[in-house]
Amino acid sequence: MSAGLRLLRDADVRAPVQEFPGHLLHVYGEQSLLVRRKHLATGPGPRHRLVGIPQAGMRPHADQPTLTRDVVARFLGAEES
């Protein structure tokens, strides 16, 4: 795993992400030790969203499944839960 992660150390996809014209949702666990808010990029406007899931690590869908599902559903416009 460390060898694979080392390959990603210098990867920088901020520009393509910021320029992405469509809707984009980043969901991350606020307690994750691998991916934090500072590691995520968004473009301008409301089409790009960042949502931190409280009390979740690097797998927010496993740590907080209901909250994560609701966040994704709202983003997709399916607010029926």
C-alpha positions in Angstrom: 0.0 0.0 0.0 2.7 2.5 0.9 4.4 1.9 -2.5 1.1 2.6 -4.3 0.4 5.7 -2.3 3.9 7.0 -2.9 3.1 7.0 -6.6 0.2 9.4 -5.9 2.2 11.8 -3.8 3.0 14.3 -6.6 -0.3 13.9 -8.4 -2.1 17.2 -8.8 -5.5 17.2 -10.5 -6.7 20.5 -9.1 -6.9 22.3 -12.5 -9.0 19.6 -14.2 -11.3 19.3 -11.2 -11.8 23.0 -10.9 -12.5 23.3 -14.7 -14.9 20.4 -14.7 -18.2 21.9 -16.0 -20.6 19.4 -14.6 -21.9 18.8 -11.1 -19.4 17.3 -8.7 -19.8 16.1 -5.1 -16.9 15.3 -2.8 -17.9 13.3 0.3 -15.2 12.8 2.9 -15.0 11.7 6.5 -14.1 14.5 8.8 -11.9 12.1 10.9 -10.2 10.6 7.9 -6.4 10.5 8.2 -5.9 10.0 4.5 -8.3 12.6 2.8 -9.1 15.8 4.4 -10.9 19.0 3.3 -7.6 20.6 2.4 -6.9 17.8 -0.2 -10.1 18.4 -2.2 -10.6 20.9 -5.0 -13.8 22.4 -6.4 -14.7 24.8 -9.1 -16.6 28.0 -8.9 -20.3 28.1 -8.2 -22.9 25.8 -6.7 -22.3 22.9 -9.1 -19.3 21.7 -7.1 -19.9 20.7 -3.4 -17.8 19.4 -0.6 -19.5 17.6 2.3 -17.7 16.5 5.4 -19.4 13.6 7.2 -18.9 14.0 11.0 -17.8 11.0 13.0 -16.6 9.3 9.9 -13.1 8.2 8.7 -12.0 7.3 5.2 -15.1 5.3 4.6 -18.0 7.6 5.4 -20.5 5.3 3.7 -19.6 2.6 6.2 -19.2 4.8 9.3 -22.3 7.0 8.7 -24.4 5.2 6.0 -27.6 7.1 6.6 -26.0 10.5 6.6 -23.9 9.7 3.6 -26.8 8.3 1.6 -28.9 11.4 2.4 -26.1 13.7 1.3 -25.8 11.9 -2.0 -29.6 11.8 -2.5 -29.9 15.5 -1.9 -27.1 16.2 -4.4 -28.8 14.0 -7.0 -32.1 15.8 -6.3 -33.8 12.8 -4.8 -34.6 14.2 -1.4 -37.1 11.5 -0.6 -35.6 9.3 2.2 
